[in-house]
Amino acid sequence: MTTQAPKHPSPAHCWWPSDLLELGIEIILWQVDWCVCRTLTFNRYPGIPTNGQDRASRLSLFLVCSIGFAALVALGIGLALQSG
């Protein structure tokens, strides 16, 4: 039985803009904005666990990311106005 040396990753396995978009929106925004949405809706929405973005519907994913992003922008604007 012979063992083969590990293959180098092909260019298809490199980071592409679509992968970065998925990382940015589906993972980071979901994780942060899930907490924001749960806080704003008093722990009612979304009913999906924090690591369940793969099982979330597109509407749920859009709403969580939109509401959370808007809340974070509003928080940033509020902090900027307070400091200066």
MORA-V192937 format. One record per residue. SS is DSSP state (helix for helix, strand for strand, loop for the rest). PSI is psi in radians with two decimals (none if undefined). Layout:
SS,PSI ; SS,PSI
This chain:
loop,2.21 ; loop,2.60 ; loop,2.47 ; loop,2.57 ; loop,2.55 ; loop,2.43 ; loop,2.60 ; loop,2.56 ; loop,2.43 ; loop,2.86 ; helix,-0.39 ; helix,-0.31 ; helix,0.12 ; loop,2.95 ; loop,2.15 ; loop,2.87 ; helix,-0.61 ; helix,-0.59 ; helix,-0.70 ; helix,-0.63 ; helix,-0.74 ; helix,-0.73 ; helix,-0.77 ; helix,-0.78 ; helix,-0.95 ; helix,-0.39 ; helix,-1.05 ; helix,-0.88 ; helix,-0.70 ; helix,-0.81 ; helix,-0.77 ; helix,-0.84 ; helix,-0.38 ; helix,-0.77 ; helix,-0.69 ; helix,-0.82 ; helix,-0.71 ; helix,-0.66 ; helix,-0.80 ; helix,-0.52 ; loop,0.30 ; loop,0.84 ; loop,0.49 ; loop,-0.63 ; loop,2.43 ; loop,2.69 ; loop,-0.01 ; loop,2.46 ; loop,2.86 ; loop,-0.47 ; loop,0.33 ; loop,0.43 ; loop,-0.40 ; loop,-0.46 ; loop,-0.12 ; loop,2.56 ; loop,2.85 ; helix,-0.66 ; helix,-0.79 ; helix,-0.76 ; helix,-0.76 ; helix,-0.79 ; helix,-0.77 ; helix,-0.82 ; helix,-0.66 ; helix,-0.84 ; helix,-0.78 ; helix,-0.70 ; helix,-0.76 ; helix,-0.70 ; helix,-0.69 ; helix,-0.66 ; helix,-0.78 ; helix,-0.71 ; helix,-0.76 ; helix,-0.72 ; helix,-0.74 ; helix,-0.74 ; helix,-0.65 ; helix,-0.68 ; helix,-0.58 ; helix,-0.63 ; helix,-0.22 ; loop,none
